[in-house]
Amino acid sequence: MVMSQCIRCRSDQDCHSYRCHYTNQQIKCQYHTVLFDTQKCCLCSSTNGGSHCSRNSDCANQHCSTGYTPVCSLSSHTCRCEATCSAHTDCAHLSCYTGDPVCSSAQNNSRTCICETSCSKHEECANHRCSYIYQPTCRSGRCACVHHCTSNTYCSRHLNCGGRGSPYCSTAKKICECEECIHDSDCSHHQCDTGYSSMCVNDTCVCQANPVDGGWSLWSSWTACSATCGLILQSRSRVCDNPPSSNGGHSCTGSAHQSKVCNIHHCPIDGGWSSWEAWTSCSATCGNGTQSRSRHCNNPTPSDGGKTCTGNTKEQKICHLDQCTGVVCPTCDQNLSCTWNNTCDATETCMIRSYQGFKLTVHCSKKDDCSFEKLALPTGEIFCCNTRECVRLYLGI
């Protein structure tokens, strides 16, 4: 068996089954110190003092068998050959007193298995030994065994992050980890129940309810039409509760109420009286006469089967004026030389009479008498004048 790492021993005889890679080396049981831990191990040492080294590059001129590469031992500071590797899992065969086997960079762009006590990536802990319910991972710079997990709830019960983020179950590695964050995007692997999303709150990934935008309910039934004619409005409404907005979601957009005209038939309009017009002038200039006034059914005018106005469209009343005086009736001779010297009574008229066998006379006469005489003597010329103009007309004066 080729010697590549420290194997515990008590004497040189315990090391006879091992051999060294260099021809100028021999195997011996020697004291070996790693991280202040001193043990007796089977180690290869040069018969002529060996090649002293402080880093791997000091061993670049050393020759090793196929599948091995020269490295500088950090414990003895001498060059030795180590098996090459391409992945950390290639080093599972290596037993380490302290640390864990990892595949590390070496000479000539090669990699070799070494024992490493620290880690920076989870992959470097692939050979860290854990029981079947645990899985190796890199935590706080050292390899550790953590629980297998199936949910964030499981990790919350078994992992205490001590204020450095929140426990979560890594979907990639199926192990519990402490998840720290700066942005929401850092919480993409944080598992949440349906209706919740992972968010970064106070540097910790948490599950918060998703915003829910509001939705309209169905429209209610239209209200009843409250009349049988005219422009009457019906209305209906809806509510933003299907679902109601929550967790910062948007409220519903649009109107919560609608209205429409439910009847366009015109209602009958009954007629109404206008105001009375002014009274007319008195029908007489003296004595008693009459006055009248009117009103119209146009306030409003009846329409669409409405009733017309009831009552009178006109009113009359008696007007009382000063007592009337009679007509001026002249005294005339046969030559129609007249003097305007008589004023008849209000009940009299100025009668002009020219009748065969009688002289022309102009005198006041009762109105009824003048009218009777005019009918009784149709062949005569009898005129009943009530105005001066009438007298002048028939007398020619």
The 8 nearest C-alpha neighbors of each residue, nearest first, counted from 0:
[[1, 17, 18, 2, 16, 19, 3, 15],
 [0, 2, 18, 17, 19, 3, 20, 16],
 [3, 1, 19, 17, 18, 4, 0, 20],
 [2, 4, 81, 1, 80, 5, 82, 79],
 [5, 3, 2, 6, 42, 93, 94, 81],
 [4, 6, 40, 41, 42, 7, 3, 2],
 [7, 5, 40, 41, 4, 8, 42, 39],
 [8, 6, 40, 39, 41, 5, 9, 38],
 [7, 9, 40, 13, 39, 10, 28, 41],
 [8, 10, 39, 13, 28, 11, 7, 40],
 [11, 9, 12, 28, 13, 8, 14, 27],
 [10, 12, 28, 27, 13, 14, 15, 9],
 [11, 13, 14, 10, 15, 28, 9, 27],
 [14, 12, 11, 8, 10, 15, 9, 16],
 [13, 15, 12, 11, 16, 17, 41, 27],
 [16, 14, 17, 12, 13, 11, 18, 26],
 [17, 15, 14, 0, 18, 13, 12, 1],
 [18, 16, 0, 15, 1, 2, 14, 19],
 [19, 17, 1, 2, 0, 26, 20, 16],
 [18, 20, 2, 21, 43, 1, 24, 25],
 [19, 21, 80, 63, 22, 18, 1, 64],
 [22, 20, 24, 23, 19, 63, 62, 79],
 [23, 21, 24, 20, 19, 25, 45, 46],
 [22, 24, 21, 45, 46, 25, 47, 49],
 [25, 23, 45, 44, 21, 22, 46, 43],
 [24, 26, 43, 44, 19, 45, 27, 46],
 [27, 25, 43, 42, 18, 41, 19, 14],
 [26, 28, 11, 41, 42, 29, 43, 14],
 [29, 27, 41, 11, 40, 10, 8, 39],
 [30, 28, 39, 40, 27, 31, 41, 42],
 [29, 31, 39, 38, 40, 37, 32, 28],
 [30, 32, 38, 37, 39, 40, 29, 74],
 [33, 31, 37, 36, 35, 74, 38, 34],
 [32, 34, 36, 35, 37, 74, 31, 97],
 [35, 33, 36, 32, 97, 37, 116, 74],
 [34, 36, 33, 32, 37, 31, 38, 97],
 [35, 37, 33, 32, 34, 38, 31, 97],
 [38, 36, 32, 31, 35, 30, 33, 39],
 [37, 39, 31, 30, 40, 32, 36, 7],
 [40, 38, 30, 29, 8, 31, 7, 28],
 [39, 41, 7, 6, 8, 5, 28, 29],
 [42, 40, 28, 6, 27, 14, 5, 8],
 [43, 41, 26, 27, 40, 5, 28, 29],
 [42, 44, 26, 25, 19, 24, 27, 45],
 [45, 43, 24, 25, 42, 46, 49, 26],
 [44, 46, 49, 24, 48, 47, 23, 25],
 [47, 45, 24, 48, 23, 44, 49, 25],
 [46, 48, 45, 49, 23, 24, 44, 50],
 [47, 49, 45, 46, 50, 44, 51, 24],
 [50, 48, 45, 47, 51, 44, 77, 46],
 [49, 51, 77, 78, 52, 48, 45, 58],
 [50, 52, 77, 76, 49, 78, 53, 57],
 [53, 51, 76, 77, 57, 54, 71, 50],
 [52, 54, 76, 71, 57, 55, 51, 73],
 [55, 53, 56, 71, 57, 52, 58, 70],
 [54, 56, 71, 70, 57, 58, 106, 105],
 [55, 57, 59, 58, 54, 106, 70, 71],
 [58, 56, 55, 52, 59, 54, 53, 71],
 [59, 57, 56, 61, 55, 60, 78, 69],
 [58, 60, 56, 61, 57, 106, 69, 55],
 [61, 59, 58, 62, 57, 69, 56, 63],
 [60, 62, 58, 59, 69, 63, 78, 79],
 [63, 61, 60, 64, 69, 21, 68, 80],
 [64, 62, 67, 68, 80, 20, 69, 65],
 [63, 65, 67, 66, 20, 62, 68, 80],
 [64, 66, 67, 63, 68, 82, 83, 62],
 [65, 67, 83, 82, 64, 68, 63, 81],
 [68, 66, 82, 81, 83, 65, 64, 63],
 [67, 69, 80, 81, 63, 83, 82, 70],
 [70, 68, 80, 79, 58, 61, 81, 78],
 [71, 69, 55, 78, 79, 58, 80, 72],
 [70, 72, 78, 55, 54, 77, 52, 76],
 [73, 71, 76, 74, 77, 75, 78, 70],
 [72, 74, 76, 75, 71, 53, 77, 54],
 [75, 73, 72, 76, 32, 33, 31, 77],
 [76, 74, 77, 72, 73, 31, 71, 51],
 [77, 75, 72, 52, 73, 74, 53, 51],
 [78, 76, 51, 52, 75, 72, 50, 71],
 [79, 77, 71, 70, 58, 50, 72, 69],
 [78, 80, 69, 70, 71, 77, 81, 72],
 [81, 79, 69, 68, 67, 63, 20, 70],
 [80, 82, 67, 68, 3, 111, 69, 83],
 [81, 83, 67, 111, 66, 68, 112, 84],
 [84, 82, 111, 67, 110, 66, 68, 81],
 [83, 85, 111, 110, 89, 86, 102, 112],
 [86, 84, 110, 89, 102, 87, 83, 111],
 [87, 85, 88, 89, 102, 84, 90, 101],
 [86, 88, 102, 101, 89, 90, 125, 123],
 [87, 89, 90, 86, 91, 125, 126, 101],
 [90, 88, 87, 86, 91, 84, 85, 102],
 [89, 91, 88, 92, 112, 93, 87, 100],
 [90, 92, 88, 93, 126, 89, 100, 87],
 [93, 91, 90, 94, 89, 100, 88, 126],
 [92, 94, 91, 90, 100, 95, 112, 4],
 [95, 93, 92, 96, 100, 91, 99, 4],
 [94, 96, 97, 114, 99, 98, 93, 100],
 [97, 95, 94, 98, 33, 114, 99, 5],
 [96, 98, 95, 116, 99, 114, 33, 115],
 [116, 97, 99, 115, 114, 95, 96, 100],
 [98, 100, 114, 115, 127, 95, 116, 101],
 [101, 99, 114, 113, 90, 93, 126, 115],
 [102, 100, 87, 112, 113, 123, 103, 90],
 [101, 103, 112, 87, 111, 86, 84, 110],
 [104, 102, 110, 111, 101, 112, 105, 113],
 [105, 103, 110, 109, 111, 108, 102, 106],
 [104, 106, 110, 109, 111, 103, 108, 70],
 [107, 105, 108, 109, 59, 55, 56, 69],
 [108, 106, 109, 105, 59, 68, 110, 104],
 [109, 107, 106, 105, 110, 104, 68, 111],
 [110, 108, 105, 107, 106, 104, 83, 111],
 [111, 109, 104, 105, 103, 83, 84, 102],
 [110, 112, 83, 84, 102, 103, 82, 105],
 [111, 113, 102, 101, 90, 103, 100, 84],
 [112, 114, 100, 101, 115, 102, 111, 103],
 [115, 113, 100, 99, 98, 95, 101, 116],
 [114, 116, 98, 99, 117, 113, 100, 101],
 [98, 115, 117, 99, 97, 114, 141, 118],
 [118, 116, 141, 140, 115, 142, 119, 98],
 [117, 119, 140, 141, 120, 123, 137, 142],
 [118, 120, 140, 137, 121, 117, 123, 141],
 [121, 119, 122, 123, 118, 137, 124, 136],
 [120, 122, 137, 136, 123, 124, 119, 125],
 [123, 121, 124, 120, 125, 87, 136, 137],
 [124, 122, 121, 120, 125, 101, 118, 87],
 [123, 125, 127, 122, 126, 142, 121, 136],
 [124, 126, 122, 123, 127, 88, 87, 135],
 [127, 125, 124, 91, 128, 100, 99, 88],
 [126, 128, 124, 125, 99, 135, 129, 142],
 [127, 129, 126, 130, 135, 144, 125, 134],
 [130, 128, 133, 144, 134, 135, 127, 131],
 [131, 129, 133, 132, 128, 134, 144, 135],
 [130, 132, 133, 129, 134, 147, 146, 128],
 [133, 131, 130, 147, 146, 134, 129, 145],
 [134, 132, 146, 145, 131, 130, 147, 144],
 [133, 135, 145, 144, 129, 146, 147, 136],
 [136, 134, 144, 143, 124, 127, 145, 129],
 [135, 137, 121, 143, 142, 124, 138, 144],
 [138, 136, 142, 121, 141, 120, 118, 143],
 [137, 139, 140, 141, 142, 136, 143, 121],
 [138, 140, 141, 137, 142, 118, 119, 143],
 [141, 139, 118, 138, 117, 119, 137, 142],
 [142, 140, 117, 118, 138, 137, 139, 143],
 [141, 143, 137, 124, 136, 138, 118, 135],
 [144, 142, 136, 135, 137, 141, 138, 145],
 [143, 145, 135, 134, 133, 129, 136, 146],
 [146, 144, 133, 134, 135, 143, 174, 147],
 [147, 145, 133, 174, 148, 134, 132, 175],
 [146, 148, 174, 133, 173, 132, 134, 145],
 [149, 147, 174, 173, 150, 168, 146, 175],
 [148, 150, 168, 173, 153, 147, 151, 174],
 [151, 149, 152, 153, 168, 148, 154, 167],
 [150, 152, 167, 168, 154, 153, 155, 190],
 [153, 151, 155, 150, 154, 156, 167, 168],
 [152, 154, 151, 156, 150, 155, 148, 157],
 [155, 153, 157, 151, 156, 175, 158, 152],
 [154, 156, 152, 166, 153, 157, 158, 151],
 [155, 157, 154, 153, 158, 152, 159, 166],
 [156, 158, 154, 155, 153, 159, 146, 175],
 [159, 157, 154, 155, 156, 166, 160, 175],
 [158, 160, 161, 157, 166, 155, 156, 162],
 [161, 159, 163, 162, 177, 165, 158, 164],
 [160, 162, 159, 163, 164, 165, 158, 177],
 [161, 163, 160, 164, 165, 159, 203, 177],
 [164, 162, 160, 161, 179, 177, 165, 178],
 [163, 165, 179, 203, 178, 177, 162, 160],
 [164, 166, 178, 177, 203, 204, 160, 167],
 [167, 165, 177, 155, 154, 176, 178, 158],
 [166, 168, 151, 176, 175, 154, 169, 189],
 [167, 169, 175, 151, 150, 174, 148, 173],
 [168, 170, 173, 171, 174, 172, 175, 167],
 [169, 171, 173, 172, 168, 188, 174, 190],
 [170, 172, 169, 173, 174, 188, 168, 175],
 [173, 171, 174, 169, 170, 168, 147, 175],
 [174, 172, 169, 170, 148, 147, 171, 168],
 [173, 175, 147, 148, 172, 169, 168, 146],
 [174, 176, 168, 154, 167, 148, 169, 146],
 [177, 175, 167, 166, 178, 174, 168, 169],
 [178, 176, 166, 165, 164, 160, 167, 179],
 [177, 179, 164, 165, 176, 166, 167, 204],
 [178, 180, 164, 203, 202, 177, 163, 204],
 [181, 179, 202, 185, 203, 182, 199, 204],
 [180, 182, 202, 199, 185, 183, 179, 203],
 [181, 183, 184, 185, 199, 180, 186, 198],
 [184, 182, 199, 198, 185, 186, 181, 197],
 [183, 185, 182, 186, 187, 198, 199, 181],
 [186, 184, 183, 180, 182, 187, 181, 199],
 [187, 185, 189, 184, 188, 183, 204, 197],
 [186, 188, 184, 189, 185, 197, 183, 190],
 [189, 187, 186, 190, 170, 169, 185, 197],
 [188, 190, 186, 187, 197, 167, 191, 204],
 [191, 189, 188, 151, 192, 197, 167, 150],
 [192, 190, 206, 195, 196, 197, 189, 193],
 [193, 191, 195, 194, 190, 196, 206, 208],
 [192, 194, 195, 191, 196, 208, 209, 190],
 [193, 195, 209, 208, 192, 196, 191, 207],
 [196, 194, 208, 209, 207, 193, 192, 191],
 [197, 195, 206, 207, 191, 209, 198, 208],
 [196, 198, 206, 205, 186, 189, 204, 191],
 [199, 197, 183, 204, 205, 186, 200, 206],
 [198, 200, 204, 183, 203, 182, 202, 180],
 [201, 199, 203, 202, 204, 198, 205, 180],
 [200, 202, 203, 199, 204, 181, 180, 164],
 [203, 201, 180, 200, 181, 179, 199, 164],
 [204, 202, 164, 200, 179, 201, 199, 165],
 [205, 203, 199, 198, 186, 200, 165, 197],
 [206, 204, 198, 197, 203, 199, 207, 200],
 [207, 205, 197, 196, 191, 195, 198, 208],
 [206, 208, 195, 196, 209, 205, 197, 198],
 [207, 209, 195, 194, 196, 210, 246, 206],
 [208, 210, 195, 194, 196, 211, 207, 246],
 [211, 209, 248, 246, 247, 245, 208, 212],
 [212, 210, 248, 245, 244, 209, 246, 213],
 [213, 211, 248, 249, 244, 250, 210, 214],
 [212, 214, 244, 243, 250, 251, 242, 239],
 [215, 213, 241, 242, 239, 251, 240, 243],
 [216, 214, 239, 241, 238, 240, 217, 251],
 [215, 217, 241, 238, 237, 239, 240, 218],
 [216, 218, 237, 219, 215, 238, 236, 241],
 [219, 217, 237, 236, 216, 220, 235, 238],
 [218, 220, 236, 235, 237, 217, 221, 216],
 [221, 219, 235, 222, 218, 236, 234, 223],
 [222, 220, 235, 234, 233, 223, 219, 236],
 [221, 223, 233, 234, 220, 235, 224, 225],
 [222, 224, 225, 221, 233, 234, 261, 226],
 [225, 223, 226, 261, 233, 222, 231, 232],
 [224, 226, 223, 231, 227, 232, 233, 222],
 [227, 225, 228, 224, 231, 229, 262, 230],
 [228, 226, 262, 229, 225, 224, 264, 266],
 [229, 227, 264, 266, 265, 226, 262, 263],
 [228, 230, 265, 266, 264, 263, 231, 262],
 [231, 229, 263, 262, 260, 232, 228, 261],
 [230, 232, 260, 261, 229, 262, 224, 233],
 [233, 231, 260, 259, 261, 258, 234, 230],
 [232, 234, 259, 222, 258, 261, 221, 224],
 [235, 233, 258, 221, 222, 257, 259, 232],
 [234, 236, 221, 257, 219, 256, 220, 222],
 [237, 235, 256, 255, 219, 218, 257, 238],
 [236, 238, 218, 255, 216, 219, 217, 215],
 [237, 239, 216, 240, 215, 255, 236, 241],
 [240, 238, 215, 214, 243, 251, 213, 241],
 [241, 239, 243, 242, 238, 214, 216, 215],
 [242, 240, 214, 216, 215, 243, 239, 213],
 [241, 243, 240, 214, 213, 244, 239, 215],
 [244, 242, 240, 213, 241, 239, 245, 214],
 [243, 245, 213, 212, 248, 211, 250, 249],
 [246, 244, 211, 248, 247, 210, 243, 212],
 [245, 247, 210, 248, 211, 209, 208, 244],
 [246, 248, 210, 245, 249, 211, 244, 212],
 [249, 247, 212, 210, 211, 244, 245, 246],
 [250, 248, 212, 244, 213, 251, 247, 211],
 [249, 251, 213, 244, 212, 252, 248, 239],
 [252, 250, 213, 214, 239, 215, 249, 253],
 [253, 251, 250, 254, 249, 214, 215, 213],
 [254, 252, 251, 255, 256, 215, 250, 239],
 [255, 253, 256, 252, 257, 237, 236, 251],
 [254, 256, 237, 236, 238, 253, 257, 239],
 [257, 255, 236, 254, 235, 237, 258, 234],
 [258, 256, 235, 234, 236, 259, 255, 254],
 [259, 257, 234, 233, 232, 235, 256, 260],
 [258, 260, 233, 232, 261, 234, 257, 231],
 [261, 259, 232, 231, 262, 230, 233, 258],
 [260, 262, 231, 232, 233, 224, 259, 263],
 [263, 261, 230, 264, 260, 228, 231, 229],
 [262, 264, 230, 229, 265, 228, 261, 260],
 [265, 263, 228, 229, 262, 266, 230, 227],
 [266, 264, 229, 228, 263, 267, 303, 230],
 [265, 267, 228, 229, 268, 264, 303, 227],
 [268, 266, 305, 303, 304, 302, 269, 265],
 [267, 269, 305, 302, 301, 303, 266, 270],
 [270, 268, 305, 306, 301, 307, 267, 271],
 [271, 269, 301, 300, 307, 299, 308, 296],
 [270, 272, 298, 299, 296, 308, 297, 273],
 [273, 271, 296, 298, 295, 297, 274, 308],
 [272, 274, 298, 295, 294, 297, 296, 275],
 [273, 275, 294, 276, 272, 295, 298, 293],
 [276, 274, 294, 293, 273, 277, 292, 295],
 [275, 277, 293, 292, 294, 274, 278, 273],
 [276, 278, 292, 279, 275, 293, 291, 280],
 [279, 277, 292, 291, 290, 276, 280, 293],
 [280, 278, 290, 291, 292, 281, 277, 282],
 [281, 279, 290, 282, 278, 291, 289, 283],
 [280, 282, 290, 289, 283, 288, 318, 279],
 [281, 283, 288, 289, 280, 290, 284, 318],
 [284, 282, 288, 281, 285, 287, 286, 289],
 [285, 283, 282, 286, 320, 281, 288, 323],
 [286, 284, 323, 320, 321, 283, 322, 287],
 [285, 287, 320, 322, 321, 323, 319, 288],
 [288, 286, 319, 318, 320, 285, 283, 317],
 [287, 289, 283, 282, 318, 317, 281, 319],
 [288, 290, 317, 318, 282, 281, 316, 315],
 [291, 289, 281, 316, 279, 315, 280, 278],
 [292, 290, 315, 278, 279, 314, 316, 313],
 [291, 293, 278, 314, 313, 276, 277, 279],
 [294, 292, 313, 276, 312, 275, 314, 295],
 [293, 295, 275, 312, 273, 276, 274, 313],
 [296, 294, 273, 297, 272, 312, 293, 274],
 [297, 295, 272, 271, 308, 270, 300, 298],
 [296, 298, 300, 299, 295, 271, 273, 272],
 [299, 297, 271, 273, 272, 300, 296, 270],
 [298, 300, 297, 271, 270, 301, 296, 269],
 [299, 301, 297, 270, 298, 296, 302, 271],
 [300, 302, 270, 269, 305, 268, 307, 306],
 [303, 301, 268, 305, 304, 267, 300, 269],
 [304, 302, 267, 305, 268, 266, 265, 301],
 [305, 303, 267, 302, 306, 268, 301, 269],
 [304, 306, 269, 268, 267, 301, 302, 303],
 [307, 305, 269, 270, 301, 304, 308, 268],
 [306, 308, 270, 301, 269, 309, 305, 296],
 [309, 307, 270, 271, 296, 272, 306, 310],
 [308, 310, 307, 311, 272, 306, 271, 296],
 [309, 311, 308, 312, 313, 272, 307, 296],
 [312, 310, 313, 309, 314, 294, 293, 308],
 [311, 313, 294, 293, 295, 310, 314, 296],
 [314, 312, 293, 311, 292, 294, 291, 315],
 [313, 315, 291, 292, 293, 316, 312, 311],
 [316, 314, 291, 290, 292, 289, 313, 317],
 [315, 317, 290, 289, 291, 318, 314, 288],
 [318, 316, 289, 288, 290, 319, 287, 315],
 [317, 319, 288, 289, 287, 281, 290, 316],
 [320, 318, 287, 286, 288, 317, 321, 285],
 [321, 319, 286, 285, 287, 322, 318, 284],
 [320, 322, 285, 286, 323, 319, 287, 284],
 [323, 321, 286, 285, 320, 324, 345, 287],
 [322, 324, 285, 286, 345, 321, 325, 284],
 [325, 323, 345, 344, 322, 326, 343, 342],
 [326, 324, 345, 344, 343, 342, 347, 327],
 [325, 327, 343, 386, 385, 342, 328, 348],
 [328, 326, 342, 341, 343, 387, 329, 325],
 [327, 329, 341, 349, 342, 326, 339, 362],
 [330, 328, 339, 338, 340, 337, 341, 331],
 [329, 331, 338, 337, 361, 339, 340, 328],
 [330, 332, 337, 336, 335, 329, 338, 361],
 [333, 331, 335, 334, 336, 337, 330, 359],
 [332, 334, 335, 359, 331, 358, 336, 360],
 [333, 335, 332, 336, 331, 337, 359, 394],
 [336, 334, 332, 331, 333, 337, 394, 396],
 [335, 337, 331, 334, 332, 338, 333, 330],
 [338, 336, 331, 330, 335, 329, 339, 332],
 [337, 339, 329, 330, 340, 331, 336, 341],
 [340, 338, 329, 341, 328, 330, 337, 327],
 [339, 341, 338, 329, 330, 342, 328, 327],
 [342, 340, 328, 327, 329, 339, 343, 330],
 [343, 341, 327, 326, 328, 325, 344, 340],
 [342, 344, 325, 326, 363, 347, 327, 341],
 [345, 343, 325, 347, 346, 324, 342, 326],
 [344, 346, 325, 324, 347, 323, 343, 326],
 [345, 347, 344, 365, 366, 325, 348, 343],
 [348, 346, 365, 366, 344, 364, 345, 343],
 [347, 349, 366, 385, 364, 363, 384, 383],
 [348, 350, 363, 384, 328, 362, 383, 364],
 [351, 349, 383, 362, 382, 361, 363, 348],
 [352, 350, 361, 382, 381, 360, 349, 383],
 [353, 351, 381, 360, 380, 359, 350, 354],
 [352, 354, 359, 380, 379, 381, 358, 360],
 [355, 353, 379, 357, 356, 380, 352, 358],
 [354, 356, 357, 353, 379, 358, 378, 380],
 [355, 357, 354, 358, 353, 359, 379, 352],
 [356, 358, 354, 355, 359, 353, 360, 352],
 [357, 359, 360, 353, 356, 354, 333, 355],
 [360, 358, 353, 352, 333, 357, 361, 354],
 [359, 361, 352, 351, 358, 362, 353, 331],
 [362, 360, 351, 350, 330, 331, 352, 329],
 [361, 363, 350, 349, 360, 328, 364, 351],
 [364, 362, 349, 343, 348, 350, 347, 328],
 [365, 363, 347, 348, 350, 369, 366, 349],
 [366, 364, 347, 368, 367, 348, 369, 346],
 [365, 367, 347, 369, 348, 368, 364, 370],
 [366, 368, 370, 365, 369, 371, 364, 347],
 [369, 367, 371, 365, 370, 366, 372, 364],
 [370, 368, 366, 372, 371, 367, 364, 365],
 [369, 371, 367, 373, 368, 372, 366, 374],
 [372, 370, 368, 374, 373, 369, 367, 375],
 [373, 371, 375, 369, 374, 370, 376, 368],
 [372, 374, 370, 371, 376, 381, 375, 369],
 [375, 373, 371, 372, 376, 377, 370, 369],
 [376, 374, 372, 373, 377, 371, 370, 378],
 [375, 377, 373, 378, 374, 379, 372, 381],
 [376, 378, 379, 374, 375, 373, 380, 381],
 [379, 377, 376, 380, 354, 355, 375, 373],
 [380, 378, 354, 377, 376, 381, 353, 355],
 [379, 381, 353, 352, 354, 382, 378, 377],
 [380, 382, 352, 373, 351, 379, 353, 383],
 [383, 381, 351, 350, 384, 352, 380, 373],
 [382, 384, 350, 349, 348, 369, 351, 385],
 [385, 383, 349, 389, 386, 348, 390, 382],
 [384, 386, 348, 326, 349, 383, 389, 387],
 [387, 385, 389, 388, 326, 384, 390, 327],
 [386, 388, 390, 389, 391, 327, 326, 385],
 [389, 387, 391, 386, 390, 392, 384, 385],
 [388, 390, 392, 386, 384, 387, 391, 393],
 [391, 389, 387, 392, 388, 393, 384, 394],
 [392, 390, 396, 388, 394, 395, 389, 393],
 [391, 393, 389, 395, 390, 394, 388, 396],
 [394, 392, 395, 390, 391, 389, 382, 351],
 [395, 393, 391, 396, 392, 390, 335, 351],
 [394, 396, 392, 391, 393, 390, 335, 389],
 [395, 391, 394, 392, 335, 393, 390, 337]]
